Amino acid sequence: MNYPLPDGNKRAVWAALVLFLDLNRIVWSPDPPDVDEAEQAMLAVAAHDVEEPWFADWLRDRVELPWG
């Protein structure tokens, strides 16, 4: 009932993901990512509708690693 982030966990995780990518010089391709597609992916992860390997593949398809 008195939860401080009623819908904030997804936003906090997204912000952490973006920060991690930025700190590691990983860029989105295309930049910025499609907002609706990213939202659906995060909602699917939060609802446990997808497995971790699915999200890893989703992310891998949308970023460019600086080391190849």
Helices and strands as residue ranges (DSSP letters): H 8-23, E 27-28, H 35-46, H 52-60, E 63-64
